[in-house]
């Protein structure tokens, strides 16, 4: 009897414990959901408040109210984050735990020093009071929660190609809104002009309808260069990077997207690749900015902003300049050190991240070999060069050399007349490099002869290399198309490069890209002819090639185009940056598989 009662008591205890644990789980789930909701709304509130603070002029009377508003936003973001971390605690990597601890301590400190209680340490109090620390740490907390945004996007089952297209479209729309802020421009600009500028920046083109130097304030220029950086690397690259940093893992869909964007095959160590890409990008841009800074004349205003702006613009192959006349201004036109620095940045940004990573590996191998030699250890053997790297480097070098020589021959007695041989060579080299995708110019290109104009159209059409910040059909596409043509003429059925056979799928992709690019440029050109009947057709064709190749050179005076023509150029820039094949497959891709195959039929072609 006693035993039976004990069993009943134990059963009742376990039942109550189960009910309590179930209640605790429900409460924790409710707290997590409620905290997530608070976090989302407080984040949106913070973003709106931040945009108002940086983009609009405020009266002195309301500045204290804005500070209080930022305090409310920070407290809501901070405590909702803390509750989320407590009720959904999971095992994390040590550096993530340390980061969470740092954020918690800093958050408590900021709340304390921004309260009415007098701070204990005045020096620390001064550092942690005011709007700036509230903005910085609110932003850090929001960025640390980006992985949840990525999970929401993944749950929508959007194809990676379409996600790539939509991410660029979203950044363009946001950028156009930011450029409409009163603090971003010196005089009123239309939304179409803001949209055009945003598209040109995100698509790293450089075509402008308003003078970047005079139309935009310092804030406007910072927005433009930020859009260039995001457009060059891709918003999902940054999102994926921060998501991985703050969670220590990544979904398969994230890896697939980034694999396609970075043109890499290995998805296992993808985030190591992203880290190297970001590191190489920022280090190159910083070194480039330093070189530009120390070679500038004292006539340039705000040398630091100028150096950073042009270094990022050059590496991302954007072609934007803070000078009204671009690099053809008197301060830069004869500064050949800066021209060489910018040309080098353009080449590095245009050869593609896969090639940059191969160069990084080779440099690392050389340094390691030298160290091992001094240590009297056996020298390591470097692996064979990737075929893609060989094609990119060979085709890039060939295009630069041929472009420089032909530019010199076509222009030596026209736009280059009056220069020394050295000056002609540097200008020809810079023009050849810039025309392929960057769009900087050091001379008045309206003085170009027609052979130069049409040859530059060809260079703009070819563009940069795959996995780069540039546009065009890409050097590998042109090289494989050319090799396939010669191979077919010589009677070979298969295309062989570097002891490898190129797959028929790659050759078909090359053919499709070439056909689509020509068709889109032709349609854009026809649209411009209809919209601008009074302009020189050659100049409009040049404008079409420039927009599609995301180059930024203009003979048709882009700012003088009407609204319809500007919209056509916007579409050409967007399609050129995304890639016509990527855009169409993202929109029209079908998931249905075909389990049949028709008989092969040869057709009469010629």
Buried (B, 14 or more C-beta within 10 A) or exposed (E): EEEEEEEEEEEEEEEEEEEEEEEEEEEBEEBBEBBBEBBBEBBEBBBEBBEEBBBEEEEEEEEEEBBEBBBBBBBBBBBBBBBBBEBEEEEBEEEBEEBBEEBBEBBEBBBBBBEEEEBEEEEEBEBBBBBEBBBEBBBBBBBBBBBBBBBEBBEEEBBBBBBBBBBBBEBBBBBBBBBBBEBBBBEEBEEBBBBBBBBBBBBBBBBBBBBBBEBBBEBBBBBBBBBBBBBBBBBBBBBBBBBBBBBBEBBEBBBBBBBBBBBBEEBEEBBEBBBBBBEBBBEBBBBBBBBBBEBBEEEBEEBEBBBBBBBBBBBBBBBBBBBEBBBBBEBBBEBBEBBBBBBBBBBBBBBBBBBBBBBBBBEEBEEBBEEEEEEEEEEEEEEEEBBBBBBBBEBBEEBBEEBBBBBBEBBBEEBBEEBEEEBBBBBBBBBBBBBBBBBBBBBEBEEBEEBBBBBBBBBBBBBBBBBBBBBBBBBBBBBBBEBBEEBEEEEEEEBEBEEEEBEEEBBEBBBBBBEBBBEBBEBBBEBBBEBBEEBEEBBBBBBBBBBBBBBBBBBBEBBEBEEEBBBBBBBBBBBBBBBBBBBBBBEEEEEEEEEEEEEEEEEEEE
